[in-house]
Amino acid sequence: MSVYVGMDVHRKRSQVAVVDDAGIQQRNRNVSNHPTKLVPILGALAPGTPVAFEAAYGWGWLVELLEELELDPHLVHPSRCKAIAAARLKNDKVDARTLAQLLRADLLPEAWIAPQPVRDLRALLRHRAALVRLSTSCKNRIHAVLADRGIGEDRGLWTGPGRAWLADLELPPIPRGIIQDCCGLLDALATPIARLEREIHALAKPDPRVQALMALPGIGKLTAMTLVAEIGDIGRFPTARKLCAWAGLTPQVRNLRPQGPPRPHHQAGLTVGAGDLAGGRPDGQAPPHVRRRLWRAGPAPGQQHRHCGHRPPAAGPVLPRPHPAGGPAQATGEG
């Protein structure tokens, strides 16, 4: 008799539900996430038993444990599991049982489980990005302290002469201490950031996917490596449109106003994505690390006219224009 397992995973404990082929619940227990507690339950299952769990905080250890026990892990997309989100009675037991039932009925909205090398590469790139954001925060704090004292900046602050100018600047004790702390953090962060960038460049050099991506305008080595790591196995996308939708590059559909024609910026799809020359931004559902990188790959603000001076001509009808005499609408744009 085949069984199906659903797990509602939390930080310290998890709810484990087991149902059979007929959908009858065999077990529903709350156990600690320690292997000594989980292995007696999961290890008793037959090899190849499917186990479903949501993509919760820190799920990598569970995938490794299930693979060691020769079980079949199924990662559930949390925002698409409507059966759990819309349930009237919602607790850990119900959620775990619902996951097991959806797994039994083959109705799970599954997410891709990246292999360990891909997860390691993602962790490396995300760690560097986090350190760079921390470094940028320290620099912004120094700018804010100087602006609060009414001190103008006519030079770069992060080169040798700029740092010497900061050190010689006469400031009260508290602003001086803030600037010294931020400069110390910047010096401490420079070493691991440089080491991470060397490691990333060494991994990028022999990868033909990185070289192909860098041939695109606006794509550098770090952006290309981020795309390679976040996309992982490109074969998991059946079409190019699916890949663009995952990355947030497809036009967003909006409901039209019932009282009149659509607004131009709605029909033109100005929120199509990061690389859009029309100034659109990526879809909010896109992976955050891809969303940040692709938006930065587009033209920087101020390089292009922010309205319409740089847009290419439309490839087809754009907006319906009412006939002057009240007749049928005429299409504008080039055919």
Secondary structure, 3 states (H helix, E strand, C coil): CCEEEEEEECCCEEEEEEEECCCCEEEEEEEECCHHHHHHHHCCCCCCCEEEEECCCCCHHHHHHHHHCCCEEEEECHHHCHHHHCCCCCCHHHHHHHHHHHHHCCCCCEECCCCHHHHHHHHHHHHHHHHHHHHHHHHHHHHHHHHHCCCCCCCCCCCHHHHHHHHHCCCCHHHHHHHHHHHHHHHHHHHHHHHHHHHHHHHHCCCHHHHHHHCCCCCCHHHHHHHHHHHCCHHHCCCHHHHHHHHCCCCCCCCCCCCCCCCHHHHCCCCCCCCCCCCCCCCCCCCHHHHHHHHHHCCCECCECCCCCCCCCCCCCCCEECCCCCCCCEECCCC
